Amino acid sequence: MENLTTQESFNQAIDNGNTVIMFSAGWCPDCTYIDPAMPEIEQQYDQFTFYKADRDELMDVCIDYGVMGIPSFLVFHNGEEVHRFVSKQRKTPEEVQHFLNESLEKVNAAS
């Protein structure tokens, strides 16, 4: 999962195809809880390109998109947000997979 570090890299990432942005921070225990499961989840959902955005480095992006709790996931289809899983609660791999299944339906509807 590539790390996004600037507003420009964020904008470029969301503009192309189906993109999942995982907002997190190194100090966040709930983020480090889900991190080990993400490579397998990425392989299962190869319809998406996954990126990680550090909340502290991209605070303006978080404010623009209303991401205050982490970890949080936003899905974009060709630059448009189509689905989100935003809360301050810990997320299990099963919850993330359920979210991505729903996201696939929304992406297909937007196509």
SVG drawing of the C-alpha trace seen along z (x, -y; Angstrom):
<svg xmlns="http://www.w3.org/2000/svg" viewBox="-26 -22 31 35">
<polyline fill="none" stroke="black" stroke-width="0.4" points="0.0,0.0 1.6,-3.3 1.7,-6.1 0.2,-9.5 2.1,-12.4 0.8,-15.5 -2.5,-17.0 -1.3,-16.6 -0.5,-12.9 -3.9,-12.4 -5.7,-14.1 -3.8,-12.1 -4.6,-8.8 -8.4,-9.4 -8.7,-10.6 -7.9,-7.2 -10.2,-4.2 -11.3,-2.6 -9.3,-3.8 -9.4,-3.0 -7.8,-5.5 -7.0,-4.2 -6.6,-7.2 -4.4,-6.3 -1.5,-7.4 1.5,-5.6 0.5,-6.4 -3.0,-5.0 -3.4,-1.5 -6.6,-0.7 -4.7,-1.5 -1.9,0.8 -4.4,3.4 -5.8,3.6 -2.5,3.1 -1.4,6.8 -4.6,7.8 -4.4,5.2 -2.0,7.0 -4.4,10.0 -7.4,7.8 -5.7,5.9 -5.0,9.1 -8.7,10.2 -10.0,6.9 -7.7,6.3 -10.5,4.2 -9.2,1.4 -5.9,-0.4 -5.2,-0.9 -3.4,-3.9 -2.6,-4.9 -2.9,-8.6 -1.4,-9.7 -3.9,-11.8 -1.3,-14.1 0.4,-14.8 -2.8,-15.3 -4.9,-17.1 -6.4,-19.5 -7.6,-16.5 -9.1,-15.0 -10.9,-18.2 -12.2,-18.5 -13.6,-15.0 -14.8,-15.0 -12.4,-12.3 -11.9,-12.8 -11.7,-9.3 -9.1,-6.7 -8.7,-4.3 -11.2,-5.3 -11.6,-4.2 -12.9,-6.2 -13.6,-4.7 -13.4,-6.8 -14.4,-6.0 -12.8,-8.3 -12.4,-11.2 -15.9,-10.9 -16.4,-9.6 -18.8,-6.6 -18.5,-5.0 -17.0,-5.6 -16.3,-3.7 -15.5,-6.5 -15.5,-6.3 -13.1,-6.3 -13.8,-2.7 -11.5,0.3 -12.2,2.1 -11.9,5.8 -10.8,7.4 -14.3,8.8 -15.8,5.3 -13.4,4.0 -14.2,6.8 -17.9,6.2 -17.4,2.5 -15.4,3.3 -18.1,5.7 -20.6,2.9 -18.1,0.5 -17.9,2.8 -21.7,2.6 -21.6,-1.2 -18.7,-1.4 -20.5,0.9 -23.6,-1.3 -21.6,-4.4 -20.0,-2.9"/>
</svg>
